[in-house]
């Protein structure tokens, strides 16, 4: 009887997720920060990464700067391109999570459907949605990148919070309002939530 060849034989030889997690001594997970521009998503993610590294945990941050300047530099800001942007981010994130890496994604991702898509791609069991709920007035006051001023002048179309809607998450794992919480306080709340989920016994 003729033997049937596996069309993708490499997958029979690759080490699995459990092998990677055992090597790292940690569990891979996606921490997905959503919120308005200027809400503090990346600031909190960067501070969290430092605290996790101090504890010997390997992380990777994905945000607009390292994604839009590279793999997604061919995408604009149309509705279709926004969906494709998040789809690609989720697929990249899944690879990191499956390698046992704690992945921190900081993206506006303005509606529930788009975040639900990301959760499905990554796997809902591995997806923690963090809502950085800083009010629009505070985000606009900060105007870290000068984007709100441009949006108010009509120089940026479909800008979330001004000329395009933002849907707050319905059931986030945690909400953080950085207009009342310091970065340290926000990180401490995140650590209390995350550490029990990523820590495994190390040899």
NUVEXRO-29373 format. One record per residue (C-alpha): residue number from 1; x, y, z negated. Coordinates in steps of 0.2 Angstrom, whole numbers, padded with zeros to 4 digits, m for minus. Each point is the difference from the previous one (the first is absolute). Layout:
! NUVEXRO-29373
<node seq="NUM" x="X" y="Y" z="Z"/>
...
END
This chain:
! NUVEXRO-29373
<node seq="1" x="0000" y="0000" z="0000"/>
<node seq="2" x="0007" y="0017" z="0005"/>
<node seq="3" x="0005" y="0011" z="m0014"/>
<node seq="4" x="m0009" y="0017" z="m0001"/>
<node seq="5" x="0012" y="0014" z="m0002"/>
<node seq="6" x="m0004" y="0014" z="m0012"/>
<node seq="7" x="m0002" y="0016" z="0010"/>
<node seq="8" x="0009" y="0010" z="m0014"/>
<node seq="9" x="0012" y="m0012" z="m0008"/>
<node seq="10" x="0009" y="0014" z="m0010"/>
<node seq="11" x="m0015" y="0002" z="m0012"/>
<node seq="12" x="0003" y="m0018" z="m0005"/>
<node seq="13" x="0017" y="0004" z="m0006"/>
<node seq="14" x="m0002" y="0018" z="m0008"/>
<node seq="15" x="0000" y="0001" z="m0019"/>
<node seq="16" x="m0016" y="0005" z="m0007"/>
<node seq="17" x="m0006" y="0014" z="m0011"/>
<node seq="18" x="0002" y="m0010" z="m0016"/>
<node seq="19" x="0018" y="m0003" z="0004"/>
<node seq="20" x="0003" y="0019" z="0002"/>
<node seq="21" x="m0009" y="0004" z="m0016"/>
<node seq="22" x="0009" y="m0013" z="m0010"/>
<node seq="23" x="0017" y="0008" z="0007"/>
<node seq="24" x="m0005" y="0017" z="m0005"/>
<node seq="25" x="m0009" y="m0004" z="m0016"/>
<node seq="26" x="m0015" y="0011" z="0004"/>
<node seq="27" x="m0017" y="m0001" z="0009"/>
<node seq="28" x="m0003" y="0009" z="0016"/>
<node seq="29" x="m0014" y="0013" z="0000"/>
<node seq="30" x="m0007" y="0015" z="0009"/>
<node seq="31" x="m0003" y="0016" z="m0010"/>
<node seq="32" x="m0010" y="0011" z="0012"/>
<node seq="33" x="m0001" y="0018" z="m0005"/>
<node seq="34" x="m0014" y="0010" z="0009"/>
<node seq="35" x="m0004" y="0018" z="m0003"/>
<node seq="36" x="0000" y="0017" z="0008"/>
<node seq="37" x="0016" y="0008" z="0008"/>
<node seq="38" x="0009" y="0008" z="m0015"/>
<node seq="39" x="m0009" y="m0011" z="m0013"/>
<node seq="40" x="0017" y="m0007" z="m0006"/>
<node seq="41" x="m0001" y="m0017" z="0008"/>
<node seq="42" x="0019" y="m0001" z="0006"/>
<node seq="43" x="0006" y="0009" z="m0016"/>
<node seq="44" x="m0008" y="m0013" z="m0011"/>
<node seq="45" x="0005" y="m0014" z="0011"/>
<node seq="46" x="0019" y="0006" z="0000"/>
<node seq="47" x="m0001" y="0001" z="m0019"/>
<node seq="48" x="m0008" y="m0017" z="m0002"/>
<node seq="49" x="0014" y="m0008" z="0012"/>
<node seq="50" x="0013" y="0007" z="m0012"/>
<node seq="51" x="m0008" y="m0007" z="m0015"/>
<node seq="52" x="m0003" y="m0017" z="0008"/>
<node seq="53" x="0018" y="m0001" z="0006"/>
<node seq="54" x="0006" y="0004" z="m0018"/>
<node seq="55" x="m0009" y="m0016" z="m0005"/>
<node seq="56" x="0009" y="m0010" z="0014"/>
<node seq="57" x="m0015" y="0000" z="0011"/>
<node seq="58" x="0003" y="0002" z="0019"/>
<node seq="59" x="m0012" y="0013" z="0009"/>
<node seq="60" x="m0002" y="0007" z="0017"/>
<node seq="61" x="m0009" y="0017" z="0003"/>
<node seq="62" x="m0010" y="0003" z="0016"/>
<node seq="63" x="m0006" y="0017" z="0003"/>
<node seq="64" x="m0004" y="0012" z="0015"/>
<node seq="65" x="0018" y="0006" z="0001"/>
<node seq="66" x="0008" y="m0017" z="0002"/>
<node seq="67" x="m0014" y="m0007" z="0011"/>
<node seq="68" x="m0005" y="0014" z="0011"/>
<node seq="69" x="0018" y="0004" z="0004"/>
<node seq="70" x="0003" y="m0018" z="0005"/>
<node seq="71" x="m0011" y="m0014" z="0005"/>
<node seq="72" x="m0016" y="0011" z="0001"/>
<node seq="73" x="0008" y="0015" z="0009"/>
<node seq="74" x="m0010" y="m0004" z="0015"/>
<node seq="75" x="m0016" y="0003" z="m0009"/>
<node seq="76" x="m0010" y="0017" z="m0002"/>
<node seq="77" x="m0014" y="0004" z="m0012"/>
<node seq="78" x="m0015" y="m0005" z="0010"/>
<node seq="79" x="m0013" y="m0011" z="m0009"/>
<node seq="80" x="0007" y="m0015" z="0011"/>
<node seq="81" x="0018" y="0004" z="m0004"/>
<node seq="82" x="m0004" y="0002" z="m0019"/>
<node seq="83" x="m0007" y="m0018" z="0000"/>
<node seq="84" x="0015" y="m0007" z="0010"/>
<node seq="85" x="0012" y="0010" z="m0012"/>
<node seq="86" x="m0008" y="m0009" z="m0015"/>
<node seq="87" x="m0001" y="m0017" z="0009"/>
<node seq="88" x="0019" y="0000" z="0003"/>
<node seq="89" x="0004" y="0006" z="m0017"/>
<node seq="90" x="m0011" y="m0014" z="m0007"/>
<node seq="91" x="0009" y="m0013" z="0011"/>
<node seq="92" x="0017" y="0006" z="m0005"/>
<node seq="93" x="m0005" y="0001" z="m0019"/>
<node seq="94" x="m0006" y="m0018" z="0002"/>
<node seq="95" x="0017" y="m0006" z="0005"/>
<node seq="96" x="0008" y="0009" z="m0015"/>
<node seq="97" x="m0013" y="m0007" z="m0012"/>
<node seq="98" x="0003" y="m0018" z="0007"/>
<node seq="99" x="0018" y="0002" z="m0003"/>
<node seq="100" x="m0003" y="0004" z="m0018"/>
<node seq="101" x="0003" y="0018" z="0000"/>
<node seq="102" x="m0011" y="0013" z="m0010"/>
<node seq="103" x="m0006" y="0011" z="0014"/>
<node seq="104" x="m0006" y="0018" z="m0003"/>
<node seq="105" x="m0010" y="0008" z="0014"/>
<node seq="106" x="m0004" y="0018" z="m0001"/>
<node seq="107" x="m0012" y="0005" z="0013"/>
<node seq="108" x="m0016" y="0012" z="0001"/>
<node seq="109" x="m0010" y="m0015" z="0008"/>
<node seq="110" x="m0015" y="0011" z="m0001"/>
<node seq="111" x="m0015" y="m0013" z="0000"/>
<node seq="112" x="m0005" y="m0016" z="m0008"/>
<node seq="113" x="m0001" y="m0009" z="0017"/>
<node seq="114" x="0018" y="0003" z="0004"/>
<node seq="115" x="0006" y="m0005" z="m0017"/>
<node seq="116" x="m0011" y="m0015" z="0000"/>
<node seq="117" x="0009" y="m0005" z="0017"/>
<node seq="118" x="0017" y="0002" z="m0009"/>
<node seq="119" x="m0006" y="m0011" z="m0015"/>
<node seq="120" x="m0006" y="m0014" z="0012"/>
<node seq="121" x="0016" y="0000" z="0010"/>
<node seq="122" x="0011" y="0000" z="m0016"/>
<node seq="123" x="m0011" y="m0012" z="m0010"/>
<node seq="124" x="m0012" y="0008" z="m0013"/>
<node seq="125" x="0008" y="m0011" z="m0013"/>
<node seq="126" x="0017" y="0010" z="0003"/>
<node seq="127" x="m0008" y="0017" z="0003"/>
<node seq="128" x="m0002" y="0013" z="m0014"/>
<node seq="129" x="m0008" y="0016" z="0005"/>
<node seq="130" x="0006" y="0015" z="m0010"/>
<node seq="131" x="m0011" y="0016" z="0002"/>
<node seq="132" x="0010" y="0016" z="m0003"/>
<node seq="133" x="m0015" y="0010" z="m0003"/>
<node seq="134" x="0008" y="0018" z="m0002"/>
<node seq="135" x="m0014" y="0012" z="0005"/>
<node seq="136" x="0001" y="0009" z="0017"/>
<node seq="137" x="0002" y="0017" z="m0008"/>
<node seq="138" x="0016" y="m0006" z="m0009"/>
<node seq="139" x="0007" y="m0008" z="0016"/>
<node seq="140" x="m0004" y="0016" z="0010"/>
<node seq="141" x="0008" y="0010" z="m0014"/>
<node seq="142" x="0016" y="m0010" z="0002"/>
<node seq="143" x="0000" y="m0001" z="0019"/>
<node seq="144" x="0016" y="m0009" z="m0001"/>
<node seq="145" x="0003" y="m0001" z="0019"/>
<node seq="146" x="m0010" y="0016" z="0005"/>
<node seq="147" x="m0013" y="m0011" z="0008"/>
<node seq="148" x="m0016" y="0007" z="m0009"/>
<node seq="149" x="0004" y="0017" z="0006"/>
<node seq="150" x="0002" y="m0005" z="0018"/>
<node seq="151" x="m0016" y="m0010" z="m0002"/>
<node seq="152" x="m0009" y="0015" z="m0006"/>
<node seq="153" x="0006" y="0010" z="0014"/>
<node seq="154" x="m0006" y="m0013" z="0012"/>
<node seq="155" x="0017" y="m0005" z="0006"/>
<node seq="156" x="m0002" y="m0018" z="m0006"/>
<node seq="157" x="m0016" y="m0009" z="0005"/>
<node seq="158" x="m0008" y="m0014" z="m0009"/>
<node seq="159" x="0010" y="0003" z="m0016"/>
<node seq="160" x="m0006" y="m0011" z="m0014"/>
<node seq="161" x="m0009" y="0010" z="m0014"/>
<node seq="162" x="m0002" y="0016" z="0011"/>
<node seq="163" x="m0007" y="m0005" z="0017"/>
<node seq="164" x="m0001" y="m0019" z="m0002"/>
<node seq="165" x="m0008" y="m0010" z="m0015"/>
<node seq="166" x="0009" y="m0010" z="m0013"/>
<node seq="167" x="m0010" y="m0014" z="m0008"/>
<node seq="168" x="0005" y="m0004" z="m0018"/>
<node seq="169" x="0003" y="m0018" z="m0004"/>
<node seq="170" x="m0015" y="m0009" z="m0007"/>
<node seq="171" x="0010" y="m0012" z="m0012"/>
<node seq="172" x="0018" y="0005" z="m0001"/>
<node seq="173" x="0011" y="m0010" z="m0012"/>
<node seq="174" x="0005" y="0017" z="m0007"/>
<node seq="175" x="m0004" y="0019" z="0002"/>
<node seq="176" x="0014" y="0013" z="m0003"/>
<node seq="177" x="m0004" y="0018" z="0000"/>
<node seq="178" x="0017" y="0009" z="0000"/>
<node seq="179" x="m0007" y="0016" z="m0004"/>
<node seq="180" x="m0002" y="m0006" z="m0018"/>
<node seq="181" x="0012" y="m0014" z="m0001"/>
<node seq="182" x="0019" y="0002" z="0001"/>
<node seq="183" x="0010" y="m0011" z="0012"/>
<node seq="184" x="0006" y="m0009" z="m0016"/>
<node seq="185" x="m0017" y="m0003" z="m0006"/>
<node seq="186" x="m0006" y="m0006" z="0017"/>
<node seq="187" x="0015" y="m0012" z="0001"/>
<node seq="188" x="m0003" y="m0007" z="m0017"/>
<node seq="189" x="m0018" y="m0004" z="0004"/>
<node seq="190" x="0006" y="m0009" z="0016"/>
<node seq="191" x="0013" y="m0010" z="m0009"/>
<node seq="192" x="m0013" y="m0006" z="m0012"/>
<node seq="193" x="m0011" y="m0006" z="0015"/>
<node seq="194" x="0014" y="m0007" z="0011"/>
<node seq="195" x="0013" y="m0008" z="m0011"/>
<node seq="196" x="m0011" y="m0015" z="m0006"/>
<node seq="197" x="m0004" y="m0004" z="0018"/>
<node seq="198" x="0017" y="0001" z="0007"/>
<node seq="199" x="0011" y="m0008" z="m0014"/>
<node seq="200" x="0004" y="m0019" z="0001"/>
<node seq="201" x="0011" y="m0010" z="m0010"/>
<node seq="202" x="0018" y="0002" z="0005"/>
<node seq="203" x="0013" y="m0013" z="0000"/>
END
